[in-house]
Amino acid sequence: MEKKILYINKKDADKLRGLRNLALIRKIKILTAAEEELSTLPEEAELLKFIGFSSQEVGSFLQDLRKLGIRVDLKCMETENNRNWSLAELYKELQEEHEYMTKGQQRRAEES
């Protein structure tokens, strides 16, 4: 399966440029969303969806992004479950998941 990345970022052109350069080096296609789908997201929306990647490949790509100083909080791999979700549904789910994980990390830190 061809590797693809859907990256949504309405505000930070430098991040987009860095991600595109890394994808180009790795021969990964960057997908764009239709304007009508983008309009359903908040202006600050940012998310990264990996399509056709193994867990190891995602980890390697994210590690390289960190080396470039690029951080994306909302990210996922495409699954049977989320494959047909709208961008708004995906963004909402990733946002809820991120908040849950962040709160869990804070609780563990407080207990230590």
N, C-alpha and C positions, 0 to 999 in steps of 0.2 A: 504494500500500500504506500502511495506517495505521502510523504510527510508534509503537513501544512500547519500553519499557525494563523489563528484569528486573533488579531491584536486590536483592541479598541482603546484609543487614547485621544481625547479631543483637545488636550491642552499642551502637552509637552512634546514639541517637535524633536528635541534632542534625544529623548528616549526612543521615539519612533525611529529616528535615523540609526541609532545604535543597534536596536533590535533588528532592523532591516539589514544592516551590514553583517551582523552575525548570521542571520538566516541566509544571506547570499553566499557567504563563505561555506556554509554547511549545505548549500543547495536545497534549502527549504522554501517552499512557496508561502508568501504572506497573503492572506485573504483579507478582503475589505468587506464591510457590511454596507448594505443599501442605506441611503440617506433616510428613508422612512423608518428603518429599524433604529438607526442611530438617534433619531429624534425622540424615541421612547425612553432614552437613557438620560440621567442627570448630566449636566455639563462636566462634572468632575469624574465621571465614570471612566474606569480603566480596568480592563480584564484581558487575560491571555488564555486562549484555549488551544491545546495541542491535539492535533488530529493525526492518527497513524503512528504515534510514538509509543515506544515501550517505556516503562517506568524509569529504566536506566538512562534512556535517551533524554527524557524530560529532565532528570536530575543533572545530567551533563550540561544541557542547554542552560538551565537555571544557574548552575555554577559559573558558566562563562558570562552570563548576564551580570552576576554579582561582581565578577572581576572587572567588568566595565562600569561598575557603579550603578547598575540599573536594577531597581527593585519593583516588582509588581506584586501587590498583596493578593489580588483576586485572580486565581489561576486554576485550571482544571485540565484534565484529559477528557477527550470525547469518549462517551460511553453509550451503550444502547439506550440507557435511561435519558441522557441529556441531548442526544443527537438531534432531535427535532424540536427542541425548545426554542422559543423566541429569544432574542437578545435580552429583552426585559426580564423574562423568566430566569434565564441563566445568571444575569447580573444580580437579581434578587436572591437567588439561592446561594451564590458565591459570597455575597455580602453577609448573609445570615450565618453561613458556615465560618467565615473569617471572624465574625464577632464572637461566635461560640468558642472557637479555638483560642482566640486572644484572651477571653475571660478565663478559660481553663488554665492557660499559662500563668495568668496573674494570680489565680488561686493557688497554684502549685508553688509559685515564688513566695507568696505570703506564708504558706505553711512551712517553708524551709527555714 
